[in-house]
Amino acid sequence: ISAASGFPPETLQRGNNLLLEDFPLNREVIETRKPSRIDDTLTDDRYRWIPGISELRSTLAIPIIVRETTIGMATLDSREPHHFTPEDEELAVAVANNAANAIGNARLFELEQQGREEAENLRLAASAVTSSLDPQLVLETILTALKQVVPFDSGSIFLLEGDQVRITAAHGLPNQAQAMNQTFPATNKLLAAIEANQ
């Protein structure tokens, strides 16, 4: 639930999760990408009651579609049966389409900004790497740049030395000082899998 209005705070709040499998009407609207109108919730098996909300008698469900993909839905409810008309449905669909366009544009702008930030982080990292003559600083810079582009909790760089690999740089490892410079056989399954995928 991203927004709600007209409900008691203890029943529906922003951030609540509703499983589609528990709500046939919601699932139908999401999967068919078509609006659905229930004139009487007491006689339609698709409607499911939410605990604490029992007085609603009619509902109108509208899919929110961005670039041919359903990203959500809006529901309008009334305490009166047969409250929503076909004209209401058409108007709600038009409003939902406008909202979907706005959401799509906002998401596109956010992705473009993120792409620019990632490109700038990579450029700065590449500049730092090529301007340094200290191998250890280069390795640390690589990890710092990776964390800015691909967030992680811990990361490390292994360098091959003959038939073994050595941890030569690390960020976020528990007991990191002890982990540094530890060696492992180059035949380690994880390392072998990485090498096979090159």
C-alpha positions in Angstrom: 0.0 0.0 0.0 1.6 3.3 -1.1 -1.2 5.6 -0.1 -4.6 5.4 1.6 -7.4 7.7 2.5 -10.6 7.4 4.5 -9.6 4.3 6.5 -9.0 4.0 10.3 -5.2 4.1 11.0 -5.2 0.6 12.5 -6.6 -1.0 9.4 -4.8 0.3 6.3 -1.6 2.3 6.4 1.1 3.2 3.9 3.7 0.4 3.8 1.2 -2.5 4.6 1.6 -5.5 2.3 -1.4 -7.4 0.8 -0.8 -10.7 -0.9 -2.5 -11.0 -4.3 -3.4 -14.6 -3.6 -5.5 -13.4 -0.7 -7.4 -10.8 -2.7 -8.9 -12.2 -6.0 -10.1 -8.8 -7.2 -6.7 -7.3 -6.9 -5.1 -10.2 -8.6 -7.6 -10.1 -11.5 -6.9 -6.4 -12.1 -3.2 -6.8 -11.9 -3.1 -9.8 -14.3 -5.7 -8.7 -16.8 -4.7 -5.0 -16.7 -8.4 -4.1 -16.9 -10.5 -2.1 -14.4 -13.2 -4.0 -12.4 -16.3 -2.7 -10.7 -18.1 -4.5 -7.9 -21.6 -3.2 -7.3 -22.2 -5.2 -4.1 -19.4 -6.6 -2.1 -21.8 -8.9 -0.2 -22.6 -10.9 -3.4 -19.3 -10.9 -5.3 -16.9 -13.7 -4.3 -13.9 -11.7 -5.7 -14.1 -9.2 -2.8 -12.3 -10.0 0.4 -12.8 -8.1 3.6 -9.9 -6.6 5.4 -10.1 -7.0 9.2 -11.6 -3.8 10.7 -13.2 -2.7 7.5 -16.7 -4.2 7.1 -19.0 -1.3 6.0 -17.8 -1.1 2.4 -20.5 -2.2 -0.1 -19.1 -1.3 -3.6 -15.6 -0.9 -5.0 -13.9 0.2 -8.2 -10.4 -1.2 -9.0 -8.2 0.5 -11.6 -4.8 -0.8 -12.8 -1.8 1.5 -12.9 0.1 0.7 -16.1 3.5 2.2 -17.0 4.9 1.3 -20.5 2.7 -1.8 -20.9 3.7 -3.0 -17.4 1.2 -3.1 -14.5 3.0 -1.5 -11.5 0.1 -1.3 -9.1 -3.6 -0.5 -8.8 -6.0 2.0 -7.2 -9.2 1.0 -5.4 -12.1 3.4 -4.7 -14.7 2.2 -2.2 -18.1 3.3 -1.1 -20.4 2.4 1.8 -23.3 2.4 -0.7 -24.0 -0.5 -3.1 -24.1 0.3 -6.8 -22.3 3.6 -6.1 -19.9 3.6 -9.0 -21.1 4.1 -12.6 -19.4 3.3 -15.9 -18.7 7.0 -16.3 -16.9 6.9 -12.9 -14.9 4.0 -14.2 -13.9 5.9 -17.4 -12.9 9.0 -15.4 -10.9 6.9 -12.9 -9.0 5.2 -15.7 -8.1 8.5 -17.2 -6.8 9.8 -13.9 -4.9 6.6 -13.3 -3.3 6.8 -16.8 -2.1 10.4 -16.1 -0.7 9.2 -12.7 1.0 6.3 -14.4 2.7 8.6 -16.9 3.9 10.8 -14.0 5.2 7.8 -12.1 6.9 6.5 -15.2 8.6 9.8 -15.9 9.7 10.1 -12.3 11.2 6.6 -12.4 13.0 7.3 -15.7 14.5 10.5 -14.3 15.6 8.7 -11.2 17.3 6.0 -13.3 19.0 8.6 -15.5 20.3 10.4 -12.5 21.5 7.1 -11.0 23.3 6.3 -14.3 25.0 9.7 -14.3 26.1 9.2 -10.7 27.5 5.7 -11.4 29.3 7.0 -14.5 30.8 9.8 -12.5 31.9 7.4 -9.7 33.5 5.1 -12.3 35.3 8.1 -13.9 36.6 9.3 -10.6 37.7 5.8 -9.7 39.5 5.3 -13.0 41.2 8.7 -12.6 42.4 7.7 -9.1 43.6 4.3 -10.3 45.6 5.7 -13.2 47.1 8.5 -11.2 48.5 6.4 -8.4 51.7 4.5 -8.4 50.9 2.7 -5.1 49.5 -0.8 -5.9 47.8 -1.0 -2.5 46.1 2.3 -3.0 44.9 1.3 -6.4 43.3 -1.9 -5.0 41.6 0.1 -2.2 40.3 2.6 -4.7 38.8 -0.2 -6.8 36.9 -1.5 -3.8 35.7 2.0 -2.9 34.5 2.6 -6.5 32.7 -0.8 -6.6 30.9 0.0 -3.4 29.6 3.3 -4.8 28.2 1.5 -7.9 27.3 -1.9 -6.5 26.6 -1.5 -2.8 27.9 -4.3 -0.6 28.4 -5.1 3.1 31.9 -6.6 2.6 34.2 -7.0 -0.3 37.8 -8.2 -1.0 40.3 -8.5 -3.8 42.3 -11.7 -4.3 45.5 -11.7 -6.4 46.9 -14.8 -7.9 50.3 -15.9 -6.8 51.4 -19.1 -8.4 49.1 -21.9 -7.2 47.4 -19.8 -4.5 45.5 -16.5 -4.1 46.1 -13.8 -1.5 43.6 -11.3 0.0 45.3 -8.0 -0.8 42.5 -5.5 -0.2 39.2 -5.7 1.8 36.3 -3.6 3.0 33.9 -4.5 5.8 35.3 -8.0 6.6 34.9 -9.2 10.2 38.4 -9.4 11.7 39.7 -7.6 8.6 43.2 -7.2 9.9 43.5 -11.0 10.4 42.0 -11.7 7.0 44.4 -9.5 5.1 47.2 -11.4 3.4 45.6 -14.8 4.0 46.2 -17.2 1.2 44.0 -19.9 -0.3 44.6 -22.6 -2.9 43.9 -21.4 -6.4 41.8 -24.6 -6.9 39.2 -23.2 -4.5 35.7 -24.0 -6.0 34.6 -20.4 -6.0 37.7 -19.2 -7.7 37.5 -22.0 -10.2 33.9 -21.1 -11.0 34.9 -17.4 -11.5 37.7 -18.4 -13.8 35.5 -20.7 -15.8 33.0 -17.9 -16.4 35.7 -15.5 -17.8 
